[in-house]
Amino acid sequence: MKVIKNEKLIKRNSKIGQYTSIGALVVLGVGMYISFTNANLFTWSLTALVVGFTMTQIGMFFTNRWGRSPRPDELLDAGLKGLPNEDAIYHYNTPVSHLYVGAAGVWVLLPLQQRGRVTYQKNRWKISGGGFMQGYLSIFGQEGLGRPELEITSEMDSIKKYFVKKMENEGDVPEIQGAMIFTNDLVEIEENDAPTSALKLKQLKDFMRQKSREKPIGSLTLEKIKSVSPQEE
């Protein structure tokens, strides 16, 4: 399987995460220092703490995606390793972060690192459990589950528009599908007729192989999609 990724973007955003996190510590430290040394500057202290906390969230956002090891793109690469050479995965070089193109079709992949019990109820995904540490991290640094069903639908729409523009004929664009990939093995998933597939990382390769057998994409369509997709640098 070919792996095509935007290394420049990864390095740039990794540095942004690193420098923002360091800056956040400095700002928080200044805010704490002011609060303990000069009560008359309470407004400045509060401002510094708010700015520092905001910078912490920004730093964690960039670090979780581009700075930590292994990164989400590296985990997906490992999960798909062993698929045919005709298949390809594109990281950060199309309108979506992670795009798989192969015999199984065209898939937007959304990696998620949360642990606990994940269920689909009342048209949205929810997470519960995970212990005290999960709750602690959700407040101080680690992102919550959010609304992945909305995020992945938006990405599927974006990549479809991208291919329609590139191919100049909407009829040539195959169905765009999406899957949520949980990279933490300490997760339990209950899809409950969810419109989007959700699975563990270790299931990803077999999932794609099964899809390629159920409803394989035509070789001509596959070549057209790959021809208008970013090429290896």
Buried (B, 14 or more C-beta within 10 A) or exposed (E): BBBBBBEEEBEEBBEBBBEBBEBBEEBBEBBBEBBEEEEEBEEBBEBBBEBBBEBBEBBBBBBBBBBBEEBBBBBBBBBBEEBEEBBBBBBBBBBBBBBBBBBBBBBBBBBBBBBBEBBBEEEBBEBEEBEEEBEEBBEEBBBEBEEBBEBBBBBBBBBBBBBBEBBEEEEBBBEBBBBBBBBBEEBBBEBEEBEBBBBBBEBBBEBBBEBBEEEBBEEEBBEBBBEBBBEEE
